[in-house]
Amino acid sequence: MVTIEICMGSACYTRGADQVITQVQQKIADHGWQDRVLLKGSFCMKFCEHDQGLGIRINGEPMLGCNLVTAADAVEAKVSELLAKEG
């Protein structure tokens, strides 16, 4: 199981975190990953304090530098990689 956490703190929310969640949900559905991927919201990850982009973690590892435009594709690529390793 791959776990994706997306920050729903006020700074990330105003930068489009809610839209990223919708985009990632669509990617999960498109790939049929519903039984292999858990998507959940998170409290503030403090990424915004260090200009590291939207707060996104996959299996506890930060996805640095993501923004509204790049986040969904970056998440899709990482999840694909992790699921391929799981077999």
C-alpha positions, 0 to 999 in steps of 0.5 A: 500500500502506498500512502499519499499525504497532502497538506491542507494547511491554509498556505497550501490550501490557498496554493491549490492543495484542494485541486491537487487532491482532485487531480490525484484522485483522478489519477488513482481512478485512471490507473485503477489503484484504489486498492493499492493507494491511500490518499489523505489530507494532512495538517501543516507539514511546514514545507511553505516555511522553507519555500519547498512547495506544496506539502506532499509526502508519499510513504512518509518521504517529502515530495519537494518543489511541487506546485499546482501545475507539477504535483499530480504528475510528480505524484503519479510518477512516484506512485507508479515507481513504488507500485512497480517495486511492490509487484 
